[in-house]
Amino acid sequence: MIAYLGRRVIQSLLILLGVSLITFALLYLLPADPVRQIAGRSATPETVENIRRQLGLDQPFIIQYWHYLTSLLSGDLG
């Protein structure tokens, strides 16, 4: 019985990890640029780049996903 519960817990964790990866990847692949939405139309390229750096959007996908996971685990859902 304990082995069964252990397998189910591991399966559940893997499913949660997979769902979070799919969710993050879909948001990452959206054609809209979130920085442009934040900065506005009249923002200079320097402002856009500064916002991108502050939000960590200049990092590679895997680094952004790692930050997303650690934020989720600490309770930061935004």
NORRAVEN-V952266 format. One record per residue. N is the residue number from 1. RES is the residue in one small letter. OMEGA is omega in whole degrees, 0 to 359 (none if undefined). Layout:
# NORRAVEN-V952266
n->{N;N}
res->{RES;RES}
omega->{OMEGA;OMEGA}
This chain:
# NORRAVEN-V952266
n->{1;2;3;4;5;6;7;8;9;10;11;12;13;14;15;16;17;18;19;20;21;22;23;24;25;26;27;28;29;30;31;32;33;34;35;36;37;38;39;40;41;42;43;44;45;46;47;48;49;50;51;52;53;54;55;56;57;58;59;60;61;62;63;64;65;66;67;68;69;70;71;72;73;74;75;76;77;78}
res->{m;i;a;y;l;g;r;r;v;i;q;s;l;l;i;l;l;g;v;s;l;i;t;f;a;l;l;y;l;l;p;a;d;p;v;r;q;i;a;g;r;s;a;t;p;e;t;v;e;n;i;r;r;q;l;g;l;d;q;p;f;i;i;q;y;w;h;y;l;t;s;l;l;s;g;d;l;g}
omega->{179;178;178;179;178;178;180;178;179;178;180;178;178;177;178;177;179;179;179;178;179;179;181;181;178;178;180;185;179;182;180;179;182;180;177;178;180;187;182;185;186;182;177;177;178;178;179;180;177;178;179;180;180;180;180;182;176;180;175;183;185;178;178;179;178;178;177;180;181;176;178;182;179;176;179;184;182;none}
